[in-house]
Amino acid sequence: MIKTDISKLRRFLEKKLDQKRFEHTLGVTYTAAALAMCHSGDTKRAQIAGLLHDCAKCIDNDKKIAICEKHNIEINEIERKNPFLLHAKVGSYIAMHKYKVNDDDIVRAILNHTTGRPNMSQLEKIIYIADYIEPGRTQAPRLTAIRQEAFRDLDKALLIILEDMLVYLDSLGGDIDPMTRKTYEFYKNYDQNNNKEFNQ
């Protein structure tokens, strides 16, 4: 049984995040709860992970690096060049140590909400997807189709998001975390294998 008080956590985060980030956080929280209800998941875990997924977003980049170095949190080359990407790692640490979240699935959902990872749990998928489709998002391509798919099939929605994310990042010509490509390849193969079994 998770003891975290969601109302108290929400009020605390409202003081810690800027207004735009807090509005996004609420959007992710409500979307995650709706997805959890739709897919028979745990709505309280979804809300807690949604509230905390960006809890480190407003921390200064130098401080993010300092927290990682102090607590032996690995920083890869891409994160070193783009320290804003560290908010997921720092956020998962803060969730455990400041907000006393001891649920491994919630911590992993916070940790992996930016890059994903192969073979994610249902909660990890829900937070990753909710972060992308929450009501405040308006710019992503195929957003309406992804929103509809998310309430039918998490894996297919996840695959479309990963595909669009890689196309977008490639178009910018910047660094892409290798985990994003690994996650995409995993779910692409997973989808193809499932379709083969269905068609046999």
LINWO-V521561 format. One record per residue. N is the residue number from 0. RES is the residue in one letter. SS is DSSP state (A for helix, B for strand, O for the rest). PSI is psi in degrees with one decimal (NA if undefined). Layout:
BEGIN
n:N res:RES ss:SS psi:PSI
n:N res:RES ss:SS psi:PSI
END
This chain:
BEGIN
n:0 res:M ss:O psi:127.7
n:1 res:I ss:O psi:129.0
n:2 res:K ss:O psi:-6.8
n:3 res:T ss:O psi:131.7
n:4 res:D ss:O psi:109.1
n:5 res:I ss:A psi:-40.9
n:6 res:S ss:A psi:-42.2
n:7 res:K ss:A psi:-42.3
n:8 res:L ss:A psi:-42.6
n:9 res:R ss:A psi:-43.8
n:10 res:R ss:A psi:-38.5
n:11 res:F ss:A psi:-43.9
n:12 res:L ss:A psi:-29.4
n:13 res:E ss:A psi:-31.2
n:14 res:K ss:A psi:-24.6
n:15 res:K ss:A psi:-25.2
n:16 res:L ss:O psi:152.1
n:17 res:D ss:O psi:166.8
n:18 res:Q ss:A psi:-43.8
n:19 res:K ss:A psi:-42.8
n:20 res:R ss:A psi:-36.8
n:21 res:F ss:A psi:-40.7
n:22 res:E ss:A psi:-42.9
n:23 res:H ss:A psi:-43.0
n:24 res:T ss:A psi:-43.2
n:25 res:L ss:A psi:-40.7
n:26 res:G ss:A psi:-43.5
n:27 res:V ss:A psi:-41.4
n:28 res:T ss:A psi:-47.9
n:29 res:Y ss:A psi:-39.4
n:30 res:T ss:A psi:-41.8
n:31 res:A ss:A psi:-41.9
n:32 res:A ss:A psi:-41.4
n:33 res:A ss:A psi:-42.5
n:34 res:L ss:A psi:-40.3
n:35 res:A ss:A psi:-42.6
n:36 res:M ss:A psi:-43.1
n:37 res:C ss:A psi:-37.5
n:38 res:H ss:O psi:21.6
n:39 res:S ss:O psi:36.9
n:40 res:G ss:O psi:-175.3
n:41 res:D ss:O psi:110.1
n:42 res:T ss:A psi:-32.6
n:43 res:K ss:A psi:-43.9
n:44 res:R ss:A psi:-40.9
n:45 res:A ss:A psi:-41.1
n:46 res:Q ss:A psi:-42.1
n:47 res:I ss:A psi:-46.2
n:48 res:A ss:A psi:-38.7
n:49 res:G ss:A psi:-43.9
n:50 res:L ss:A psi:-36.4
n:51 res:L ss:A psi:-4.7
n:52 res:H ss:O psi:-32.7
n:53 res:D ss:O psi:26.5
n:54 res:C ss:O psi:-19.8
n:55 res:A ss:O psi:4.6
n:56 res:K ss:O psi:-37.3
n:57 res:C ss:O psi:5.8
n:58 res:I ss:O psi:137.0
n:59 res:D ss:O psi:141.9
n:60 res:N ss:A psi:-41.3
n:61 res:D ss:A psi:-36.2
n:62 res:K ss:A psi:-35.6
n:63 res:K ss:A psi:-46.9
n:64 res:I ss:A psi:-43.8
n:65 res:A ss:A psi:-40.9
n:66 res:I ss:A psi:-44.2
n:67 res:C ss:A psi:-44.8
n:68 res:E ss:A psi:-39.3
n:69 res:K ss:A psi:-36.4
n:70 res:H ss:O psi:19.0
n:71 res:N ss:O psi:40.6
n:72 res:I ss:O psi:124.1
n:73 res:E ss:O psi:135.8
n:74 res:I ss:O psi:118.3
n:75 res:N ss:O psi:174.9
n:76 res:E ss:A psi:-40.5
n:77 res:I ss:A psi:-40.0
n:78 res:E ss:A psi:-34.6
n:79 res:R ss:A psi:-38.7
n:80 res:K ss:A psi:-27.6
n:81 res:N ss:O psi:72.0
n:82 res:P ss:A psi:-16.6
n:83 res:F ss:A psi:-23.0
n:84 res:L ss:A psi:-15.9
n:85 res:L ss:A psi:-4.9
n:86 res:H ss:A psi:-26.8
n:87 res:A ss:A psi:-44.6
n:88 res:K ss:A psi:-46.5
n:89 res:V ss:A psi:-39.6
n:90 res:G ss:A psi:-40.5
n:91 res:S ss:A psi:-35.8
n:92 res:Y ss:A psi:-46.6
n:93 res:I ss:A psi:-39.2
n:94 res:A ss:A psi:-42.0
n:95 res:M ss:A psi:-46.2
n:96 res:H ss:A psi:-28.0
n:97 res:K ss:O psi:-42.3
n:98 res:Y ss:O psi:2.8
n:99 res:K ss:O psi:37.4
n:100 res:V ss:O psi:116.5
n:101 res:N ss:O psi:17.5
n:102 res:D ss:O psi:113.9
n:103 res:D ss:A psi:-35.5
n:104 res:D ss:A psi:-40.0
n:105 res:I ss:A psi:-44.7
n:106 res:V ss:A psi:-43.0
n:107 res:R ss:A psi:-37.0
n:108 res:A ss:A psi:-38.8
n:109 res:I ss:A psi:-45.6
n:110 res:L ss:A psi:-37.9
n:111 res:N ss:O psi:14.7
n:112 res:H ss:O psi:-10.9
n:113 res:T ss:O psi:-39.3
n:114 res:T ss:O psi:-21.3
n:115 res:G ss:O psi:-176.9
n:116 res:R ss:O psi:156.5
n:117 res:P ss:O psi:144.4
n:118 res:N ss:O psi:51.1
n:119 res:M ss:O psi:153.5
n:120 res:S ss:O psi:168.2
n:121 res:Q ss:A psi:-43.0
n:122 res:L ss:A psi:-41.5
n:123 res:E ss:A psi:-43.6
n:124 res:K ss:A psi:-44.1
n:125 res:I ss:A psi:-44.7
n:126 res:I ss:A psi:-41.2
n:127 res:Y ss:A psi:-46.8
n:128 res:I ss:A psi:-44.5
n:129 res:A ss:A psi:-36.8
n:130 res:D ss:A psi:-32.4
n:131 res:Y ss:A psi:-33.5
n:132 res:I ss:A psi:0.8
n:133 res:E ss:O psi:156.3
n:134 res:P ss:O psi:-26.5
n:135 res:G ss:O psi:-14.7
n:136 res:R ss:O psi:134.1
n:137 res:T ss:O psi:-14.8
n:138 res:Q ss:O psi:-22.0
n:139 res:A ss:O psi:141.7
n:140 res:P ss:O psi:152.8
n:141 res:R ss:O psi:23.1
n:142 res:L ss:A psi:-43.6
n:143 res:T ss:A psi:-44.0
n:144 res:A ss:A psi:-39.8
n:145 res:I ss:A psi:-42.0
n:146 res:R ss:A psi:-42.5
n:147 res:Q ss:A psi:-42.8
n:148 res:E ss:A psi:-34.6
n:149 res:A ss:A psi:-30.2
n:150 res:F ss:O psi:-0.7
n:151 res:R ss:O psi:-49.0
n:152 res:D ss:O psi:107.9
n:153 res:L ss:A psi:-41.7
n:154 res:D ss:A psi:-40.9
n:155 res:K ss:A psi:-40.6
n:156 res:A ss:A psi:-42.8
n:157 res:L ss:A psi:-44.7
n:158 res:L ss:A psi:-42.0
n:159 res:I ss:A psi:-42.6
n:160 res:I ss:A psi:-47.4
n:161 res:L ss:A psi:-41.7
n:162 res:E ss:A psi:-48.0
n:163 res:D ss:A psi:-36.5
n:164 res:M ss:A psi:-44.5
n:165 res:L ss:A psi:-39.8
n:166 res:V ss:A psi:-44.6
n:167 res:Y ss:A psi:-47.1
n:168 res:L ss:A psi:-38.0
n:169 res:D ss:A psi:-38.3
n:170 res:S ss:A psi:-28.3
n:171 res:L ss:A psi:-21.4
n:172 res:G ss:O psi:16.2
n:173 res:G ss:O psi:-167.6
n:174 res:D ss:O psi:142.2
n:175 res:I ss:O psi:128.0
n:176 res:D ss:O psi:127.7
n:177 res:P ss:A psi:-27.0
n:178 res:M ss:A psi:-31.6
n:179 res:T ss:A psi:-42.8
n:180 res:R ss:A psi:-41.0
n:181 res:K ss:A psi:-42.8
n:182 res:T ss:A psi:-44.3
n:183 res:Y ss:A psi:-47.0
n:184 res:E ss:A psi:-39.5
n:185 res:F ss:A psi:-49.7
n:186 res:Y ss:A psi:-25.1
n:187 res:K ss:A psi:-47.0
n:188 res:N ss:A psi:-39.4
n:189 res:Y ss:A psi:-43.7
n:190 res:D ss:A psi:-43.4
n:191 res:Q ss:A psi:-42.4
n:192 res:N ss:A psi:-40.4
n:193 res:N ss:A psi:-39.5
n:194 res:N ss:A psi:-36.0
n:195 res:K ss:A psi:-45.3
n:196 res:E ss:A psi:-38.5
n:197 res:F ss:A psi:-36.8
n:198 res:N ss:A psi:-9.5
n:199 res:Q ss:O psi:NA
END
